[in-house]
Amino acid sequence: MTLPSHAGFVIVPLHLVAGYLFGLIPASVYQPGYYAIYGGIVMTLLVTLVVYGTVLWHQQPGMGTLWLHFLLGVLAVALPFFTLDFKDTWSAIIYLPIMGGSLVACLIVGHVVVFAARS
């Protein structure tokens, strides 16, 4: 499978989408769509992990490229945090652990996949 060299940057738009989904979360648990949007965020982040791992398996980039993906992902996570007006404080509090955990998971998956592909 041949992929373009910039395919690994897929984590940036996917993290932007997941970050901006936090702005759609209703302010109350009792409003419709509350859990559905959290489910959409989780599914988007899981798809990000799978697609990123698959892309890295086929590309086998260097460690510098992995860290570049991670740093651009950090920027993609920071942008919604500073531009969104969270409807409730719970969404603002939980935003950083969820999105930061996703970035760390992408970094771990990236290292594991690259080391496994090279050995």
N, C-alpha and C positions, 0 to 999 in steps of 0.2 A: 504494500500500500504506500503510495506516495502522497505525502502531505506537504503543504507549503511550510516554509521555515517559521512563519509567524502563527501557525496553528496553535501553539502552546499558550498564546496570549488569550485563549478562549476564557480563561478564568476571570479576566477583567470585566467583560460585559455581563457574564453570568453573575458575578458578585454585585455588579451595579443593579441588575434586575432584582436580585434577592434583597438588596439594601433598600431599594425604593418600594418594594412590597411592604416594608414596615410602615410606610406612610398610609397604606390602605387599611391597616388594622383598626377596627372600631374601638372606641374608647372603653366600651363595657363588654364583659364576657357574655352578657345577655343579648347583645345585638347580633343579628344574623351575619354570618361570614367570619366571625372572630377566629374560630378554630380552622376554618377552611383556608384562611390566608396564612396562618401559621403552618399548616400542612403544605401549602404552596411554596413557602419559603424553604421548608425542610426538603421538599422534593427538588427544588431548584438547586440547592446546595449538594444534594446527593448526586444529581445528574452532573453537576460540575466536577465532583470527584471522579466519577466514572469516565466522563469524556476526557478529562485532563490526564488521568492515568493511561487511557488508551492512546491518546496523542503522544504522550511521552514514551510509551512502549515502542511506537513506530518510529519516532524521531531520534530517540536516545541523545538528547542534548547534553551539554556540559553543565557543571555545577553553577557556573556563572549565569547561564541562561535560566536555570531553575530559580536562582535568587532574584534575577530580574523579574521573572513572572511573579514571584512572591511580593516584591516591593511595589510593582504596579498594582497587584491585588490589594495591597494595603491602601494605596491611594484610592482605589475603587471603593473600598469599604469606608474610608474617611469622608469621601465626598457626600454620600447620602446622610451621614451622621450630622454633618454641619449644615446641610441644606434642607433637611426635613423638619417640619414642625410636628413633633410627635403628639398625638392626641391624648396620651396618658403617659405618666412617668414610668410605668412598668415597661412599656415598649422601649423607651429610651435607656432604661437600666439594662434590659436583657439584650439589647442590640449588640453591644460590644462583645459579650461572651459568645454569642451565637456566631457572629460574623468572624470574630477573631479565631474561634475554634475551627471554623471552616477553613480559614487561611492556613492555620497550623496543620490541619488534616491534609490540605493540598500539598503543603511542603513535605510532610512525612510520606505521603503517597508518591510524590515526585522522586524523593530520594530512594525509596524502596524499589520503585519501578525501574529507575535508571540503574541501580546497583544489580537488580535481578536480570535486566536485559543485557548487561555487560558481562555477566558471569556465565 
